[in-house]
């Protein structure tokens, strides 16, 4: 889809169950004919993206494919695009039927699920020279310790972003717009001040996600990446801050179930003072909420250490009839020149080594959008992909949100809520291991 920070969180939840139930048919048509060699760059493959066939990106991909086919005349790339809605179901159905495209756009969670079912090529073994072409942390984000350390995707684009604040609301609610929060302690302190002075507005509009725990300083998994550990004292401390804010009416009941889309709506409506954004949020606010844009302040992404970063990759179907071509095309899409061109068009950041040093990401021309891009680039350099690939985007996330909501409502202690969530995640991880 048009790249957004949290889009991948919805993908992986239902894929694995379908794959395990359908393991007898995995392979399907992809095994019905002899494979080309692992190095032969010829034949026809299918390349699948996620909601990118639109007015903004269609010409980019058509030109990209035409250029590759011109350089490799014995090849044909068939581009298919799937809508945002139901993408995880489509991945599940295709994987179970053995009709997964040769090269597919996805993030670590979905890749982890498919790799665990044996559906994806381990690029650490199949293309070991590729590692040096990408930022180390991007390559590592697609390297799964829980699956023996294999790497299951060519890093494509990255995203992180600043925090956006409504200066008018801050001033109205006894806060200084010149002193924006940068850590979670500062954010919660200001949120409590706002709750005291402005009961009809809020600083925060939704529950913490797993990446929030990482940014707060909570150890999400043990060293072997075999168990989740976000129910430790630091994790309890984070949720206790949310619970205290809820008790002071700094969070309303709707916030217990809000997703990112609702958070954005509240900010654009002028009822929310803080929005964790990304590099393209500025333009969106300017276009769709001009009154809020006039009162916009921009600060760093809130974190107690390293900010969160999202990554999208291109995976290769392990059962592709043309693995050499699939690897060559995925490498071509993710090379430095093409990543830079896509990053400029999509307002994201490249994962290829050295590309972040391009003047586009480092030189300030005075435009507000450029300032946001440069500041976000600096965040990318120190950011971490906090979301563990083994943490399901639907089932684990939903359980975590539900358990935290019960703690905030006083139905159970914070410790017992996190214990229940971690137990669920670990049981699911063990069952699928």
N, C-alpha and C positions, 0 to 999 in steps of 0.2 A: 504494500500500500504506500501511498505517499508517506515517506518516512516519518514516524513518530516515535517518541521515546519509549512508550510502553506497549507498542503494538504486538511484540512477540509474546507477551505474557499470556496471551489467550490460546496459544497454538498447541502446546504439548500435552495438555491434560488427558485427552481421550485417545491419543494415538496408540500408546503401548498396549492397552487392553485389546484393541482390535487386532493388533499385530500378533499378539500371543495366541489369541483365539483362532487366528487365520494362518498360523505358521505353516500349515501344510500346503498352502497355495502361494506363499511368498516366493517370488521368482517369476511366476506367471509367464507372460509373453517374453520377458527379458531373457529367458533361458531357452527359448524355442529355436534359436539359431546360433551358430558358432560365433564366438566373440572375435573381434579384431584384436590385434596385439595391444599390449599396454602402452606402446609408443606410437602406433600408427595413427596419424592425423588424417582421417578420411571417413566418409560415410555421412549419415544423417543422425542428428540427435535432437532432443527436445529440451528447451531451456524454459523454466517456469519462474515467473516473478509473482509478486504479491501486490496486486492493485496498483500497478505502475503503467498500465497501458491506458494513457489518458493524454489530454492536450499538452501537458507539460513534459512528458517523458517519451511518448511514442516515437518521435523523430530521433531522439537520442539513441534508443535501442535499435531502431531500424538501421540507422547509419553505422552503429557499432557492429551489428551483425553483417552488414554489407561489406564493411572494411575487413572483417575477419575472413569472410568467404572469398574475398578478392585475394587476400594473402595466402589462402589455403584453398585452391580451386577445386579440390576433390571433396569439398565439404558442403553440407547444408545444415543450417541451424533453424529449427522450427520454434518460434517464440510463442509461448502460451502464457496467459496471465490469469490469475484467479482473483476474484473479488475478496475484499476484506472479510465480509460476512461468510462464516462457514469454512474458513481456510483450513482450520484444524481437522474438520470432518473430511475435507477433500484429501488432505495428506494421508489421513488414516485409511480412507477407502482405496486410494491409489496404492499405498504401501501394501495393504492386505491383499489386493488383487494382483500385485506384481507389476503394476503399470506406473510406478513412480517415474517421473521424468528423469532424464540423464543428469541434468544440472538443475538444482533447485535452490531458490532463495529462502533462507530460514535462519533463525537465531539458535543460540546454544541449547535452549531447553528442548526444542523440537528435534534438533540434531542428536542430542544425547539419547532421546527416546528411540529414534530410528537406528542410531548406531548400536544401541544395546540389543536391538532385534536383528542385528547383522545386515542392515539394509544399506549402510553407507561405507564408502571407501575410506580406509585409514590412510590419510595422505602422508602421515609420518613415515609410512612404509612405502606407499605407492609413488610419492613424489617428495623425497626427503630434501631435495635442493630448494624446495619452495620456501622453507622456513625463513631463510635469510632475506626474502623479499618483503617481509611484513614486519610491523612493529612487534617486538617480542611479546608484549602483553596481549596483543591482538591474537597472535598465534597461540599463546597459552590459554586464552579464553575459549578456544576451540579444541583444546587438548584436555581430555577427560581422565583424571586420575582414577576415577571409579571404574573405568573401562580399560585398565591396563596402560594408561598413558598415551593412547592413540589420539591422533589429531584428525577431526572429522569435518573440517570445513576450511575453504580458503577465505580468510577475513576479507570483508568487502568494505562496509562503511561503519563509522562510529558515530555516536551522538551523546552529547551531554549538554549542559547549558547553564545559564545563570538563573538567579532567582529574580522574579519580578515583583515589585511592590507598588501599591497604590498610595502615593504620597498624600493625597487628599484625605484618605481614610486614616492614615497614620497620624496626621496632624489633628484630625478631628477626635481621635481616641487617645490623646495625651502621650503620643509617641513622637520622637524626633525623626523626621524623614532623612536627616543627615547621618543618623546612627543606625544603619540597617544591620540586622542580625546576620552573623556569619556562621555561628555554631548552633547546635540544637538547644543548649542551655539558654543562649540569648534569644532564640526564637520562642521558646516556651515562656520565658520571662516577659517578653513583649506581648505574647498572646494572652497572658493572664492580665496584664495591664489593660489590654484592649477589651477583654471581657468585662472588666470592672467599669469601664467608661462608655462602652458601646455594646450593649447587650443585643442589638439588632444586627450587628456585623460580626465578622470573625477574622482571625488570622489564619487558621488552619481549617480545612474542610473535609479531610478524609483520614482514615486510619493508616498506620504505618504498614508498608509492604516489606518484603524480606530485604530489599536493598536499603531501606531505611535503617534496619538493624545494623547492616554492614557499615553504613556511613556514621552511625552513632558510636561504633567501636565494639560491636558485639561479635564474638567469634561464631560464625554461622555453622561451621562444621569442624570435626576433629582433623588432626593433621593428615590422616589417611583418606580424608574425604569419604569416609564410610558411614558416618553418623552425623545428624544435625545436632547442634549444641546451642541454639539461640535462646534457650530457656535458662541461661546462666544469670548471675547477679546483674550483669550489665544489661541483659535483655529485659529483666524485670524492671530495672531502673527506667529504661525507656518507656515502657508501657505505663509505669506508675506516673510518669509525667503527663501522659495522655489522660490517665484516669483522673488526676488532679485537675486538669484543664476542663474535663467534662463536668466534674463536680462544681466548678466555678462558672459553668454555662458558657465556657469558651469554645465548646463543641456542641452542636445540636444533635438531636436524634438522627437526623438524616445523614450526618457525617459518618455514622456507624456503618453505613452501606454504600456510601458514595464511591464511585469510580473516578478515574481521571477526567472523563468527559464532563461530569457534573462539577468538578472542581474548576475546570476552565470556564464553564458557563457562569458560575458564581463570581469569578474574578471579572469577567467581561461585563457582568451586570452591575459591578461596583459594590458588591456586598462582601467581597473577600479581599483582604489586604496583601496576601502572599500567594504567589503561584510559582512552584518549581517548573521552569520552562526549558526550552532548548533553543538552538540557534535560529530557528524559524518562527519562534513564538512572537518575536517583536513585530514582524511583518503582519502576522495574523491579527494581532491586537490592533495595530494601526489601521488595518482594513476593516475589521468587523466591530471594533469597540473604540472609536476615535475619542470619545470623552475620557475613557480610562487611559488611553495612550497619552493624552495631554498631561496627565498626572503620574506618569510612569517613572519609577526609580528602578535601577538595575544593580544587583549585587551578586556576589559569588553564590554558587550552589551551596546550600546549607550542608555542612558536614563537620564532624569532630576530627576528621583526618583526611583521608582521600575521598573525593566526591565519586559518585556513581557514574558509570558509563555503560551505554548499551551498544551492542555489536550485532551486525547482520552479516551473514556469510553465504557463500555458495558451496553447497555440498554436492558430492558426486555419487550417484547411485552405484552401489557395489556390483549390481547385476547389469550395468549398461553393456550393450553389445559393442560399444565403441569407446572403451575407457580412455584410450589415448586422446581421442578427439575431445571427449568430455573434460579431461584435465586441461588440455590446451586451451579450450574455450573459456573455462572458468578462470584460468590464469590470465587470459587476455582481458577479460572483463575487469579483473581486479589488479591489473598492472598500474603503475604509478600515473601514467598519462590519462588512462580512462577513469581511474578513481578520482583524479583531480577534476576532470570535466564533469563527472557525476556529482561530486561534492559541491561544485559551484552551482549547479542547476538545482540540487535538492536541499541545499542548506544543511549538509551533514559534513562529516570529517573523514578523510581517507585513513585507511589502516596500512597502506603501503609504506615501507621504510623511507624516511626522508621527505615525504610529500608535505608534511606539516610545516616544513621550513620554506615552502613556496611563499612568495610575497603576498599572495592572496590571503594567507593566514597570519601574516606578521606585520604588514605595513598599514598604518592608520591613515585614511584619507579624510578623516573628519566626519564621515557619515555615521549616524548612530548604529546602523546595521553592521558596519565594519567594526565598530568598537565592540559590539556584542560578539562578533565572530572571533576577534583577536582574544578577548577575554575567555571565551569558551575554548579556544585552541589551547590556551595555557592550562585550562582545567583538564582537557583531554590528555595532556602530557603527564599529569599526575593522577589521573582518574583510574579507577579500578572497576572491572565488571563484577559488581558485588553479588548479582543474582546467581546462585549456584545452578549449574546446568541440571543437576538432579532434582531441583525443587520445581515441581510441576506448576505450570502457569495457571492451571485452573483448580485442581483438587487441593493441592497444598496451600495455595494462596487463599482460596475460599475458606478452608478450615482455619487458617491463621486469623483471617479477618473476623470470622464468627466467634472464635475463642476470645479475641481481644474485646469484641463487643460485649460478650457476657461478663468479662471482668469490669468493663466500664459501667455496665448496668448494675453491678453489685451482686451478680448471680454466682460468682466464684472469685477466688483470689487471683491476682495477676500471675502468681507462681503456678497455680493449678491450671490456669488457662494456657499458659505457655507450655507447661508439661504435657498437656493434652495434645496441643498442636505438634510438638516435637515427636511425641509418641506416634501420632498418626503418620507424620512424614517418614519417620524411621521404619515403621512397619511397612509402609508402601515401598520404601526403598529396598528393604530386605526381600519383600515378596517379588519385586521385579528384578532383583539382582541376578 
